[in-house]
Amino acid sequence: MSGKLKKGSIYLLMMVLIAAVIFSLNYFYASRISEDIEENIRTFAIEEDYQIRELQISANPFLRTVNIERLNFLETDNFSLELSNLEIKLSWQQLINYIQEGDFNLYRNTQLLIDDIIYSNLSDDYQLNFKESKINYQGSSDFDKFIESKNIYEADHDFDFRAAELKVDYPYYRRYGITKDSWDKLPLFDNFVLKVNYDSQSDELIIEEFDLSGEFLSCQADLEAVVIDIDEQQALETDYSLITADSKKAFSDFKANYYFAFDGSGLEILENEYFKDIKLDSLSFDGYFDLSLDEPEEMSYHANQLNLILELKDLKLLFSEELSQQINQNTFGILASDQLFSIEINLFNYLQDFTHPRGSTESNLESPFADAQLIADFNYSQETPYLTNGQLRFRPKKDSAQQLILFSQLIFNREFEEDEAGYYIIEAWGDFDDLQFD
């Protein structure tokens, strides 16, 4: 028994010694890692002329984590960025590399878990608050080299940012009549996703996914673009010394799908300086565009393709007295002559297809004021779009709408054709800034 007890005691002692060595190494490298990360952060802040208000760092290599309890960057009169309970997940490869070479590189492959990210724009006075965020990043550049060059386009980047909640805080929402209860819901999003990839060899930037969803607003998009250096394009013909880390960038090609939807059925807006009342049931648009850069120096683009589907339902606007008076004056007393001016739309939809240089549109309006349909073909090969042919069918439902038609006929010195259903038919063609009517 005594022999077995002796062997057990030796084994236990060895385990205690091994544990002591592990925990000693863990404490030693935790201190070094914390110091190195703090130095990197402070170097970055100095390079970018940021102030650091708070910085609290701890590390646990045994659990492969670095914890930043609080970090607050400030750029005077510009912005403030505050991070709370940030946990950096390390790989064994990163730890081994640090132990062997003393080079702790968080830039190549990093996962971050952050309880709160608060970005405050001090010039435009708004705040973004991300909760329960998860960031996965993979890159091809060392942190030190990135800090030194300040050029994010020299390396590859794969960025995935997700948050369980995003809240937008804007202190002046009451100017527009939005009630506090509605504002508490309007800028609150329960899903945020942003996935971005950049290839430094092809200069291709891809937003694989963008998703922002809440009770009132929803937005999704994806994007493909090629990034060029405008100074480099000029330097090819002049002086290569123009190429710097701060060179001006632009997209030579820019393609995107996007979708936006607004459900305003529960939104409450009170009387304000612009409107006595406003209601909107829903608004959505689904589109695609493809743009190319013509003149880099002037950042002038031309459209290769522009497609759009838009739908609006049940809009009611009752303008304030001041705006109603201005509308009355600008319409020569036809609109808002004896009451507040209002706009009511039961349904409006718009469809556009454009592939350079030709396009077409169709739209339909149903309202208490008038019903209207528009069908048009246009050409956009010159600086000003050219309307090949367009037909507007307009049926007035109110006396003011009828007066507007009569006034238009007087202005254009022509009588518009009226069909059996009571629609006035207006034909138009020519440059958009100098239309001709038939």
GIMO-V486930 format. One record per helix or strand. SS is the DSSP state (2 for helix, 1 for strand). FROM is the first residue (numbers start at 1). TO is the last residue. If there is no record, write none. Layout:
BEGIN
ss from to
SS FROM TO
SS FROM TO
END
This chain:
BEGIN
ss from to
2 2 48
1 51 60
2 61 63
1 65 75
1 79 89
2 92 101
1 109 121
1 126 139
2 143 149
2 152 154
1 157 170
2 173 176
1 178 178
2 180 186
1 188 199
1 204 214
1 217 229
2 230 235
2 240 242
1 249 263
1 269 269
1 275 295
2 296 298
1 300 319
2 321 330
1 342 355
1 358 366
1 370 379
1 386 396
2 399 412
1 417 418
1 424 431
1 436 437
END
